[in-house]
């Protein structure tokens, strides 16, 4: 059996997306309380029923961290930019297609996650259990109440709409997740600091909020001849 290529998959579902990259030089900023930060983030997320955007994703070694050789991204993928398209419809529907430099598609309609690698003709089928549902890549498509149960929310400057989230479970693959919202009340940047000594930046462009997305976008049928791997 061919080996599954884990580069984009790992970045997007495990060690994927996002950590504190906002400037720390704003000395006069007043941080919100955890309760205020949570309420503010919930308000931002509840305004999003659907979302589509193009993205650019780059991973770098976290300053001072020792690289992990057996997990996460290999050295050849660090500082490499992956580009693609993301579509979300709440609750629970998610489509993430990397188009360059390699192709990979991650899609779920809320029950099963498919990770499809056309170059290897492989598709991984994975149940959307609590562990997978709480990964950063699915944050924007998730249930707001469940998100609040899974993360401790901070807002370093209550005048600014960016938030840093810390997972309440300490055995996850990432340590902190930062999400920033633009003037259109849509996310424009997500940053992940993971437990493998890597920081991943995802920048969103051409963002459309609450536009209609065809239901077929979130349905996946493996092409004929595809190797299916159940996990």
N, C-alpha and C positions, 0 to 999 in steps of 0.2 A: 504493500500500500504506500502511496506517495505521502510524503510528510506535509502537513499543513503549514503554509507560510504564515508566520505569526507576527509579522512586522506591524501592519496596520491594525490587525485584530487586537494585538496586545495594547496598542496605543489607544484604541477606541473603547474596548470593553473592560480592560483590566487596568493597565497603567495608563489610562487615557486621558485625558483632557486636562487638566488644569492645575494655582498656588500663589502665593502672594507675590504679585508683580507690580502692584500699585505703589506709587511713590510713598516713601516713609518720611519725606522731608517737609510735610505740611504740619508744622509744629502746633499751629493754632487750631487744628481740626478737633472737633468734639465727637468722640465716639458715641454711638447709640448703645443703650443697654441691650442685653440679649433679647429681652422681650420686644423692645422697639425694633431691633434689627429683624427679628423673625416676622413681625407684623408687616414691616416694609417689604420684605422679600415675598411674602405671601401675596401682597397686593400686586407686586410686579408680575408674578407668575400667573395669578388669576386673570390678568388681563390678556393672557395669551391662550387662545383656543387652538390656533394652528400657527406654524412658523416654517418658512422655507428660506434658505440662504445658500450661498457658496461659502466655502471655508478654505483656509490655509492653516496647516498644522505643522509645527516644528518642535522637536524635542532637543533639549540640551542637558548636559551634565550639571547638576546642582553644584554651585560653588562650594568647595571644601568637602564634597561627598566622595566616598570611595566607590568607583564603578563596580557594579555586579555583573560578572561575566556570563552566568548561566541563566539569568532571567532578564526579562525586559528587552530593550533594544540593543542590538549589537553596535559596535563603534561605527560601522559603515552607514548606519541609519541616523546617527546623531547629526544635528544641524541640517538634515535633509527636510525639505518642505514637501508635504503631501497636500494635494489640492482635490477638491471634490464638491459634492452637493449634499446638503442635509435637509430633510423634511420631517416635521413633527406635527402630530395631531393628538391633543390630549382628550382622554387619558390613555396612555399606554402605547400609542402608535409611533413608530420611529423608523426612519430610512436614512442611511448614511452610506454614500457611495464615494469611494476614493477613485479618482480618474487618472491621476498621475502622481509619481512616476510609475506606479503599478496600479492594477485595478483590484478592487475588492468591494463587496457590498454587504452591509449589515442591515437587516430589516426584521421588524416584528409588528404583528397586529395586536399584540397584547398578551399572547399566550406562549408562543414559541419564537425564539430568536434564531434566525438563519444567518450564517456567515459564509458568503459565497466567494470563492476564489476562481475566476474563470481561467486564469493561466494554468492552474493545476487541475482544473476540472473537479474541484472538491467543494462540498457544502457541509458545514457543521450545523447540526440541529441541536438546539439546547433549550431546555425548559426555562421559562421566565420565572424562576423561583425568587425568593426574597433577596438572595445574595446578588443575583444578576440584576434584578430590578433596581437595586440601590447603587449601581455603578454610575460614575459621573456622566457617561455618554447618554444615559437614559433620563437624566435629571429633568430636562425640559419637558419630557413627555409624561412624567410621572404624576402620581396623586400627591397633592400638596400636603395633606395630613401625614402621609407616609414619609415624605421628605423631611418634615419637621421632626418626626420621630427618629430619623436616621442621622441627622446632622445637628450640631450646635452652630448657630448662626451668629456671625459678628458683622458689624457695619462700622469700619474704622472712622468714617466721617459721615455723620448722619445727614449732612447736606449733599452728599454724593450717592448716586445709586450704584455702588459696587459693594459686594459682600464676600466675606471669606467664611467658608463652611469647614467645619472639622467633624469627621465621622465619629459617632459615639462608640462604635466598635473599633477596638484598637488593633485588630488583626487584619484590617483591609490592606489593599495594595497602594492606597494613597494616603497622604498625611494631611493635606489641606487642598481646598478647592476654592478658587476665586472666580466670581462671575460679575461682569460689568454690563450695565444697561445703558444704551444710548438715548438720544433725545426722542427717538421714536418709540421709547419704552420697550425696545427689543434688545436682546443680548448682542453685544458687539465683540466681546472678548471673554474667553474662559481660559484659566490657567490651572494646571495641576502639578503639585509637588508630590511625587510618589515615594514609596518606601524603598525604591531601588536606586535612589540618588539621581533621579531625572526630573526635569521640569519641562512640561509640555504646554505650548501656547497654541490656542485655537482662535483665530480671528475670523469673524463672520462679515461678509459683504453681501450687497444686493439683497438685503433682508426684506421679506414680506411677512407682515403679521396679519393673521386671521383671514388670509385668502383661501379660497376653496382648493382642496387637494383631492384628486381622484382617489376613491377607496382602493382601487387596484394597486396604488403605489405601495401599500403596506402588505400586499399578498405576494408570496414567493413560491414558485414551482421550479424545482431544479431542472435544468435542461437535460435532455436525454443524454445518457452516457456519463452523468456526473456521479462521482463517488460520494456517498452520503455517510457522514460520521456522526453518530449519536453520542452526546456527552451529558 
